[in-house]
Amino acid sequence: MSTVSHTSPPPAAALPEQRVRSFHPRRGRITASQADAHQRLWPRYGLKVDGRPLDLGELFGYPERPVVLEIGFGMGEATAAMAEADPGTGVLGCDVHTPGQGNLLRLVERAGLENVRIADGDAVVLLRDMLPPGRLAGLRVFFPDPWPKKRHHKRRLIQPEFLRLAVSRLAPGAVVHCATDWEPYAEQMLQVLDAEPELENRYDGFAPRPASRPLTKFERQGLNRGHVVRDLVFERR
């Protein structure tokens, strides 16, 4: 299996600042098992978002493997479950939360998954500078930060500028799958996705939750509090 050997990457601060970043820095306590998995497995499965172009065939050890990018995988439960259910597809997860990275690595090891890689850094830089046009088989954005206050709406990830960049990296027929439990953000997502001429909605408005997207602990907690989860499934023309 291929390993990642990016050495001495430039610090994130040296990369051009983005108007919309793909993440909001979060602090979290890492458990001993997560830290252990991170230390042992990162050299095998992880890479820094450093702006250098990636060869996805080399990264996953199989040149023709379709690759899906997941932005913001949280604790990685859905990522690992979807990767296990579809071993022929590579899953490149991008997140900056170290406990989540460690937990996903722990799940990858437990399930013996060979089709997961983890990128640490800004997904905008990853898309813009590191991924080739027309290569990705899909994009997943599940439960991104809703930035509920009106003055913070400009920080939301799913916006026209970001979507144009992401779509340029998708192959024809690639699937964009978003989900959120924040109704105002769901409406904004639908509006932005509908307005992108290179995407076609597979449903009339919101989609029923696809069986391929597992329920996570986070989602169950939201449902128990009465949240309504909205899925959006679009296809690259």
Protein Blocks (a to p, Z undefined) as FASTA:
>chain_A
ZZdfbehiacfklpccdfbdcbdcddddddfklmmmmmmmmmmmgccdehpacdfklmno
paklccdddehjlnommmmmmmmmmmmbccddddfbfklmmmmmmmmmmnopakbccded
jfklmmmmmpcghkbgbdcdehiafklafklmmmpmbdfklmmmmmmmpcehiacddddf
bfklmmmmmmmmmmpmkbccfbehjadddfklccdfklmmmmmnopacdddddddZZ
